[in-house]
C-alpha cells in the first residue's frame, strides 16, 4: 500500500514550496516567495505588520528590507519554510545566518533551536563566531557556553585561526578567570599571549602553529631594536591596546622560576614597573614566610584565591601511576602530586625526596587549593568533571593526604587536572 503523506509534509510541499492559494508575495534579496498571511502571523514581525495600521497590512506584495548582512536567501528560505512544518533540520554551517533571519522575523521557536544547535556544535573553528553572534542576537546561554569552552580548551586547542579570531575583550575575560584550565604553569599562559598578540598584529601570517613562537620572538626582537631599552612593547603605540590583557597575568608565579623570569626580561614586552612591583611583592612574601613564620592561609578567602592563586595543570594521557611537581619557588613548600589507583594525593616533601629549591622545616604548613578534573571529547566538549571546591589543607613534614577519589565515570582518558594554589596568607602579601 502507498504510504500516505503526513499533513505536515503535505502543507510544506503544497502551500510553501508550490505556493498554492497564496494571498501575499514576499520579495527580498532578489527572490520572491508566494506565502500565506495566516502562516506568516506566527512571526512576531509579520503579526505586527498585518494587525496594525501599517500600509503593508493591506498590500499583496511586500518588499522586505534586509538590514543584516548575515541574512541571505537560503536563510530566509529555511525561516519562511519553518512556518509550514513541525521540524527544521539546521546545518551548523548555516546556523548564524538562520539565527539572524529568525531574529529579524521574531521566530522564537527557531531562535531557540538555533541556540541549541550552536551549543551542541562548539569547536575551535566555530567558538568565536558563535560567541560574537550570540552577543549580537542576545543568546546569553550560548555566550556562556562558548566562554566555558574557551576556558576549558584555550590552552589545549590553540591554532593560528583561533588566535586570530580571539578579540582583545574576549581574551581579557579568559586570562582574568580563575577557571582557566592552565597547562602546565602560568608561564604557558604568557607564551600563549605572546603568540596571540603576534597573530593579532600580523594577521597576514599563515604558517603552521608550531612556527608561531619562533616567528613571534623574531618579530618582537625587531621591535625591541627599534625602541631601544627605554620602552616596553606594551607601552608602544602598537602594543598599548594589549595592556589590559597582559595585566591579568599572575606574574608572581612566572618570575618565581628562573628560566621563565629570564625569558620575560629578554622579551621586554611588559612595563618595567610591573615587574619591579612583583619582584618586591615576592621578596617580602618570602621574607615573611621565612622570618614571620607564616604557615600559610588559615581560612578560605574566595576573592583572594580567584584573583591571585597559582594556576597550573597536567594532562594524563592514559591510566597509570604518575607523580609530579609544578616548577617555581613555592615558599619552601615542595608539593608532590600523585595519581595512583584512582586517587589524587598531595604530599608535603620535606626530607624524603630531593628538591631543587629551599624547603621549609616548619612543623606544619597550610595551603589553600582547588582541584578540578575533567575529560573532553575530540571537539573539546566536556564529558565529565569534578571539583573539590576551595579548601584549606594543613600538612606536617612529609605528610601526604588524599584530596580526591575518582569514580569510574571520570576515568575517561586523557584526563585533565587543574589546580589553584595559594601558599601564603593573604594578609601577609606585600602591599596589603
Secondary structure, 3 states (H helix, E strand, C coil): CCCCCCHHHHHHHHHHHCCCCCCEEEEECCEEEEECHHHHCCCHHHHHHHHCCCHHHHCCEEECCCCCCCCCHHHHHHHHHHHHCCCCCCCHHHHHHHHHHHHHHCCHHHHHHHHHHHHHCCCCCCHHHHHHHHHHHCCHHHHHHHHHHHHHHCCCCCCHHHHHHCCHHHHHHHHHCCCCCCCECHHHHHHHHHHHHHHHHCCCCCCCHHHHHHHHHHHHHHHHHHHCCCCCHHHCCCCHHHHHHHCCCCHHHCCCCHHHHHHHHHHCCCCHHHHHHHHHHHHHHHHHHHHCCCCCCCCCCHHHHHHHCEEEEEEECCCCCEEECCCCCCCCCEEEEEEECCEEEEEEECCCCCCCCCCCCCCEEEEEEEEEEEEECCCCCEEEEEECCCEEEEEECCCEEEEEECCHHHCCCCEEEEEEEECCCHHHCCCC
